[in-house]
Amino acid sequence: MTGSAAQLPQTNCAIWLSKFGSPLDAVELCAGPVPVPLAGEALVQMEYSPVNPADLNVLEGRYGQLPALPCVPGHEGVGRVIALGDEADARVSARFLGRRVLLPPGFGAWRAVGVARVAELVGVPEAVPAQQAAMLRINPATAFCMLQNFATLRPGDWLVQNAANSGVGRSVIQIARAKGLRTVNIVRRPGLEAELRAAGADVVLEEGNGLAQRIAAAVEGAPLWLGLNAVGGECALALAKVLAPSGTLVTYGAMAKQPLTLPNGLLIFKDLILRGFWISQWYRRAAAAEVEALFAQLLEWAAAGVLHTPVEAVYPLEQVGAALAHAQRGERSGKVLLRP
């Protein structure tokens, strides 16, 4: 094993999920041995990992893809390589040993240290703040792919989204601004307009009566080619109503827990395109060059401060219960992170 033995931790703490259920009851903190990386593997010491809605859904047993139990949860995170398996050549050592990295899907980031395949790691420049790096794989990646892959948008074009104050919604605002696109942003509670405008939003509207008419008035007749839906129900219908003919509505969430129901006429006479998006599926299907290009752009924006996700609280692993309770609160102003 390549690495300084003096720098290696003596024990490993991790959050274990042994049964699905209420998030506060489903997990426990356990201590165990530090794993030894084999050839082609790296030992990574975790720095930060967010508590995402998808993580809470996994704990509850309600996610689109559930892990075999027992397991360590945590869809994403950032850490530093502290050792490499035997037979690591000088090039691999120079590229990864001591470097900050993003962890691959399935790593289980709610732990102190863990082993991952070197080929699946993404190097993180030191110019990128560690907390921001920890949150790049899910929400900003989802926003980037939806803006990139479903409509041909040019600088000055408009798009509309609901759940605009969510993690994905904020990333959409920032990435759209970087691309010269304009956004109409729908929120579910008052008091968010100034905050989202400061992040780059062009228009901020609350859900409610006459939403479709208010959206149309805000863009002054400009076509809306892309709608991003994470809510469902009446709010999703309002987005569909304002899309231009042959526009695309992409659904990636269901916060309202209501189905997406559209009148037949919207599909017949407007020829709307309805798509779904799940970043986990995208990672499984994307070519290596696509994934590399995605992270190159996200890391560049994060280093420059163009892409920034607010953090409301950081908890040690030992306080995972408090972290989960905090993450389930409504009206938060930022992410909850775990840190060993």
ROLUMLUM-783945 format. One line per field, with one value per residue (C-alpha): residue number from 1; residue in three letters; x, z negated, y negated. Coordinates in Angstrom, 3 decimals. Example, Ala and Ser with C-alpha at 12.3 -4.5 7.8 and 13.67 -1.06 7.14 Angstrom:
BEGIN
resi	(1,2)
resn	(Ala,Ser)
c1	(12.300,13.670)
c3	(-7.800,-7.140)
c2	(4.500,1.060)
//
This chain:
BEGIN
resi	(1,2,3,4,5,6,7,8,9,10,11,12,13,14,15,16,17,18,19,20,21,22,23,24,25,26,27,28,29,30,31,32,33,34,35,36,37,38,39,40,41,42,43,44,45,46,47,48,49,50,51,52,53,54,55,56,57,58,59,60,61,62,63,64,65,66,67,68,69,70,71,72,73,74,75,76,77,78,79,80,81,82,83,84,85,86,87,88,89,90,91,92,93,94,95,96,97,98,99,100,101,102,103,104,105,106,107,108,109,110,111,112,113,114,115,116,117,118,119,120,121,122,123,124,125,126,127,128,129,130,131,132,133,134,135,136,137,138,139,140,141,142,143,144,145,146,147,148,149,150,151,152,153,154,155,156,157,158,159,160,161,162,163,164,165,166,167,168,169,170,171,172,173,174,175,176,177,178,179,180,181,182,183,184,185,186,187,188,189,190,191,192,193,194,195,196,197,198,199,200,201,202,203,204,205,206,207,208,209,210,211,212,213,214,215,216,217,218,219,220,221,222,223,224,225,226,227,228,229,230,231,232,233,234,235,236,237,238,239,240,241,242,243,244,245,246,247,248,249,250,251,252,253,254,255,256,257,258,259,260,261,262,263,264,265,266,267,268,269,270,271,272,273,274,275,276,277,278,279,280,281,282,283,284,285,286,287,288,289,290,291,292,293,294,295,296,297,298,299,300,301,302,303,304,305,306,307,308,309,310,311,312,313,314,315,316,317,318,319,320,321,322,323,324,325,326,327,328,329,330,331,332,333,334,335,336,337,338,339,340)
resn	(Met,Thr,Gly,Ser,Ala,Ala,Gln,Leu,Pro,Gln,Thr,Asn,Cys,Ala,Ile,Trp,Leu,Ser,Lys,Phe,Gly,Ser,Pro,Leu,Asp,Ala,Val,Glu,Leu,Cys,Ala,Gly,Pro,Val,Pro,Val,Pro,Leu,Ala,Gly,Glu,Ala,Leu,Val,Gln,Met,Glu,Tyr,Ser,Pro,Val,Asn,Pro,Ala,Asp,Leu,Asn,Val,Leu,Glu,Gly,Arg,Tyr,Gly,Gln,Leu,Pro,Ala,Leu,Pro,Cys,Val,Pro,Gly,His,Glu,Gly,Val,Gly,Arg,Val,Ile,Ala,Leu,Gly,Asp,Glu,Ala,Asp,Ala,Arg,Val,Ser,Ala,Arg,Phe,Leu,Gly,Arg,Arg,Val,Leu,Leu,Pro,Pro,Gly,Phe,Gly,Ala,Trp,Arg,Ala,Val,Gly,Val,Ala,Arg,Val,Ala,Glu,Leu,Val,Gly,Val,Pro,Glu,Ala,Val,Pro,Ala,Gln,Gln,Ala,Ala,Met,Leu,Arg,Ile,Asn,Pro,Ala,Thr,Ala,Phe,Cys,Met,Leu,Gln,Asn,Phe,Ala,Thr,Leu,Arg,Pro,Gly,Asp,Trp,Leu,Val,Gln,Asn,Ala,Ala,Asn,Ser,Gly,Val,Gly,Arg,Ser,Val,Ile,Gln,Ile,Ala,Arg,Ala,Lys,Gly,Leu,Arg,Thr,Val,Asn,Ile,Val,Arg,Arg,Pro,Gly,Leu,Glu,Ala,Glu,Leu,Arg,Ala,Ala,Gly,Ala,Asp,Val,Val,Leu,Glu,Glu,Gly,Asn,Gly,Leu,Ala,Gln,Arg,Ile,Ala,Ala,Ala,Val,Glu,Gly,Ala,Pro,Leu,Trp,Leu,Gly,Leu,Asn,Ala,Val,Gly,Gly,Glu,Cys,Ala,Leu,Ala,Leu,Ala,Lys,Val,Leu,Ala,Pro,Ser,Gly,Thr,Leu,Val,Thr,Tyr,Gly,Ala,Met,Ala,Lys,Gln,Pro,Leu,Thr,Leu,Pro,Asn,Gly,Leu,Leu,Ile,Phe,Lys,Asp,Leu,Ile,Leu,Arg,Gly,Phe,Trp,Ile,Ser,Gln,Trp,Tyr,Arg,Arg,Ala,Ala,Ala,Ala,Glu,Val,Glu,Ala,Leu,Phe,Ala,Gln,Leu,Leu,Glu,Trp,Ala,Ala,Ala,Gly,Val,Leu,His,Thr,Pro,Val,Glu,Ala,Val,Tyr,Pro,Leu,Glu,Gln,Val,Gly,Ala,Ala,Leu,Ala,His,Ala,Gln,Arg,Gly,Glu,Arg,Ser,Gly,Lys,Val,Leu,Leu,Arg,Pro)
c1	(0.000,1.370,0.966,2.296,1.288,1.605,-1.206,-3.624,-6.516,-6.596,-10.368,-13.205,-16.584,-19.542,-23.296,-24.950,-28.417,-29.696,-33.451,-35.622,-37.914,-38.076,-34.716,-34.165,-34.662,-33.090,-29.389,-26.736,-23.112,-20.686,-16.924,-14.865,-11.437,-9.830,-10.082,-6.938,-6.962,-6.099,-4.415,-6.277,-7.970,-7.566,-8.193,-10.113,-10.553,-13.906,-14.217,-17.888,-21.043,-24.488,-27.799,-29.864,-33.584,-32.538,-30.592,-33.669,-35.732,-33.228,-33.448,-37.223,-37.046,-38.787,-36.054,-35.948,-33.040,-32.455,-29.175,-28.739,-28.718,-26.776,-24.987,-23.449,-25.718,-24.636,-24.924,-22.091,-19.190,-15.610,-12.499,-8.749,-6.743,-4.469,-3.230,-3.181,-3.189,-0.012,1.246,0.103,2.546,4.234,1.740,-1.252,0.489,1.354,-2.187,-4.153,-2.128,-2.846,-5.378,-8.977,-11.461,-15.167,-16.434,-18.148,-21.806,-22.316,-19.337,-21.472,-20.160,-21.398,-18.187,-14.751,-12.701,-13.495,-12.067,-12.913,-11.575,-9.019,-10.542,-13.856,-12.411,-12.691,-9.827,-10.799,-8.593,-7.598,-9.219,-12.639,-13.931,-14.313,-17.926,-18.913,-17.119,-19.060,-22.338,-21.447,-22.336,-26.142,-27.832,-25.511,-24.998,-28.767,-29.223,-26.410,-27.693,-31.274,-30.190,-27.816,-29.680,-33.363,-33.612,-31.423,-31.266,-29.363,-28.251,-31.279,-33.767,-36.166,-36.872,-39.268,-38.867,-40.672,-39.017,-36.633,-35.278,-34.310,-30.737,-31.327,-33.352,-30.581,-28.059,-30.343,-30.437,-26.663,-25.827,-28.459,-26.993,-23.504,-24.872,-26.697,-30.160,-33.062,-35.159,-38.698,-38.610,-41.657,-41.524,-44.022,-43.625,-43.103,-39.917,-37.561,-37.506,-34.570,-32.476,-33.040,-32.581,-29.227,-28.334,-29.163,-32.900,-34.624,-38.231,-39.511,-43.210,-45.183,-47.463,-51.161,-54.060,-53.366,-49.804,-49.724,-50.968,-48.417,-45.584,-46.667,-46.861,-43.397,-41.713,-43.775,-44.686,-41.210,-41.279,-40.506,-38.878,-37.976,-39.814,-38.278,-40.712,-39.913,-43.352,-46.145,-49.859,-51.279,-47.869,-46.589,-49.740,-49.083,-45.581,-46.981,-49.562,-46.945,-44.480,-44.093,-45.364,-43.010,-41.541,-40.181,-41.284,-38.707,-39.832,-37.140,-39.012,-42.436,-42.419,-46.189,-46.719,-49.365,-49.380,-48.560,-51.969,-52.273,-55.290,-55.142,-55.306,-51.926,-50.311,-52.369,-52.353,-49.038,-47.132,-45.402,-42.534,-42.649,-39.398,-38.115,-34.613,-32.705,-29.017,-28.213,-29.514,-27.534,-24.284,-24.894,-25.499,-23.142,-19.859,-16.696,-15.966,-19.400,-18.871,-15.385,-16.708,-19.500,-17.153,-14.576,-17.234,-18.802,-15.416,-14.411,-17.593,-17.238,-13.647,-14.709,-17.649,-20.143,-21.674,-22.309,-24.686,-25.449,-24.715,-26.917,-25.260,-22.436,-22.711,-20.153,-21.046,-21.732,-24.668,-26.276,-29.683,-29.585,-28.377,-31.248,-33.817,-32.391,-32.412,-36.113,-37.121,-39.058,-37.929,-34.192,-31.812,-29.098,-27.761,-26.984,-23.567,-21.981,-18.308,-16.249)
c3	(0.000,1.050,-1.570,-4.906,-7.684,-10.202,-8.389,-8.211,-10.706,-13.214,-13.158,-10.760,-11.733,-9.374,-9.304,-8.598,-7.223,-8.207,-7.645,-5.726,-7.713,-9.337,-8.658,-12.348,-13.258,-10.257,-10.771,-13.418,-13.879,-13.906,-14.321,-12.338,-10.858,-8.236,-4.873,-2.905,0.782,3.292,6.660,8.641,5.516,3.352,-0.328,-0.641,-3.810,-3.647,-4.138,-3.456,-2.257,-1.880,-3.090,0.110,0.539,2.468,-0.596,-2.798,-0.247,-0.333,-4.137,-3.830,-1.139,1.401,3.953,7.583,6.902,3.429,2.182,0.685,-3.112,-5.238,-3.550,-4.134,-2.649,-1.028,2.718,3.059,1.257,1.405,-0.246,0.063,1.225,-1.631,-0.259,2.898,3.388,4.199,7.785,8.255,10.744,10.420,12.748,10.678,7.452,8.790,10.062,7.007,3.828,1.479,3.881,3.233,5.233,5.887,4.929,7.421,7.244,4.801,2.608,-0.459,-1.522,-5.129,-6.557,-7.732,-5.211,-2.372,0.644,4.242,7.638,8.872,12.369,10.957,9.043,10.280,9.291,7.720,8.114,4.813,6.014,5.579,1.984,0.425,-0.642,2.864,4.404,2.133,3.710,7.432,8.470,8.013,8.163,10.396,12.660,12.963,13.811,16.389,18.179,18.348,19.819,22.239,23.476,24.034,26.026,28.245,26.251,27.364,25.352,24.604,24.699,21.793,19.806,16.927,13.828,10.591,7.253,8.090,4.534,4.414,4.867,8.530,9.051,7.742,9.952,12.971,12.239,11.979,14.978,17.124,16.231,17.157,20.530,21.164,20.739,18.912,16.297,14.953,11.504,9.632,5.836,3.312,0.532,0.282,-0.660,1.824,4.651,3.461,2.647,6.021,7.948,6.219,7.473,11.049,11.474,13.983,12.849,9.593,9.201,6.500,7.216,7.179,9.235,12.778,12.765,16.498,17.356,15.028,16.595,20.111,19.074,17.495,20.735,22.835,25.487,25.927,26.612,23.779,25.227,21.995,18.728,15.739,13.349,9.866,8.333,10.391,10.067,11.009,11.058,13.704,15.740,15.659,17.067,19.869,20.778,21.362,23.381,27.048,29.632,29.683,26.377,23.878,20.294,18.270,14.993,12.466,9.139,7.523,4.475,4.433,4.575,7.237,10.716,13.872,15.582,18.915,21.153,24.414,26.353,25.059,26.601,29.786,30.730,29.175,29.870,26.502,25.671,22.206,20.816,17.519,16.117,13.388,12.992,11.713,14.978,16.961,15.254,16.108,19.787,20.499,22.284,20.291,22.395,21.552,17.819,18.046,19.898,17.349,14.375,16.140,16.641,13.180,11.444,13.502,12.526,8.870,8.741,10.241,7.839,10.722,9.203,5.461,3.216,-0.181,-3.269,-6.328,-8.746,-9.102,-11.537,-12.580,-11.841,-15.540,-15.248,-12.232,-13.930,-14.313,-10.719,-9.374,-11.435,-10.152,-6.545,-6.817,-7.922,-5.560,-4.598,-4.909,-3.320,-2.397,-2.471,-5.494,-5.353,-7.280,-8.173,-9.866)
c2	(0.000,-3.396,-6.137,-7.288,-4.901,-7.747,-9.601,-6.680,-6.622,-3.788,-3.232,-3.886,-5.341,-4.996,-5.453,-2.118,-1.481,1.967,1.506,-0.926,-3.180,-6.580,-8.273,-9.028,-5.366,-3.666,-4.461,-3.974,-4.972,-2.048,-1.768,0.694,1.361,-0.829,0.994,1.790,0.748,3.441,2.965,0.310,-1.071,-4.163,-4.760,-8.021,-10.050,-11.816,-15.561,-16.424,-14.722,-16.344,-15.000,-15.088,-14.388,-11.272,-10.088,-10.512,-8.591,-5.734,-5.552,-5.374,-2.691,-4.942,-5.665,-4.554,-2.216,-0.800,0.681,4.109,3.964,3.377,0.489,-2.925,-5.641,-8.900,-9.486,-11.981,-13.573,-14.754,-13.373,-13.123,-10.096,-9.023,-5.682,-3.598,0.144,1.995,1.878,-1.732,-3.202,-6.581,-8.283,-7.170,-8.148,-11.579,-12.113,-10.985,-10.474,-13.367,-14.879,-15.839,-13.744,-13.288,-9.843,-7.532,-6.447,-3.609,-4.566,-5.295,-8.690,-8.838,-7.394,-8.495,-6.502,-4.153,-2.366,-3.271,-2.272,-4.798,-4.746,-6.061,-9.020,-12.611,-14.900,-18.224,-21.324,-22.919,-26.151,-24.511,-24.855,-21.423,-21.975,-23.036,-20.067,-17.710,-18.849,-18.807,-15.262,-15.394,-18.806,-20.873,-17.856,-17.405,-21.084,-21.055,-17.952,-19.193,-22.522,-20.820,-17.775,-18.537,-21.760,-23.907,-27.129,-30.207,-33.251,-35.384,-32.488,-31.901,-28.761,-28.151,-25.973,-25.232,-24.359,-27.187,-27.474,-23.771,-22.615,-21.793,-24.970,-27.213,-25.415,-25.922,-29.663,-29.943,-27.762,-29.475,-32.856,-31.601,-30.482,-33.771,-32.214,-33.843,-32.078,-32.269,-30.711,-29.418,-29.059,-27.716,-30.289,-34.063,-35.859,-34.218,-36.756,-38.879,-35.816,-34.145,-37.370,-37.799,-34.322,-35.327,-34.717,-37.015,-36.467,-34.950,-34.091,-32.306,-29.364,-30.166,-31.421,-32.541,-31.210,-30.409,-33.911,-35.516,-33.527,-34.529,-38.175,-38.060,-36.932,-39.370,-36.820,-35.328,-31.566,-29.176,-26.066,-24.293,-23.687,-21.911,-20.255,-18.945,-19.488,-17.916,-18.638,-22.032,-23.720,-21.302,-21.911,-25.663,-25.067,-22.914,-25.553,-28.265,-26.190,-27.029,-24.515,-21.522,-22.698,-20.169,-19.569,-17.632,-16.065,-15.185,-15.318,-15.052,-17.314,-17.802,-14.020,-14.667,-13.102,-14.997,-15.334,-17.171,-17.817,-15.895,-19.151,-20.310,-17.257,-17.230,-20.896,-21.998,-18.778,-19.017,-16.694,-15.097,-13.703,-12.406,-12.770,-10.932,-11.733,-8.226,-6.777,-9.333,-8.352,-4.690,-5.433,-8.340,-7.844,-8.496,-11.587,-13.046,-12.556,-14.051,-17.103,-17.538,-17.635,-19.781,-22.459,-22.169,-22.307,-25.329,-27.167,-26.141,-27.396,-30.719,-31.113,-31.018,-27.885,-28.098,-26.136,-27.699,-25.582,-26.001,-23.588,-21.065,-18.126,-15.504,-11.896,-11.377,-13.804,-12.144,-12.175,-15.948,-16.288,-14.186,-16.084,-19.371,-18.171,-17.326,-20.812,-23.017,-26.501,-25.846,-28.342,-25.858,-22.317,-20.167,-18.492,-15.637,-15.760,-13.016)
//
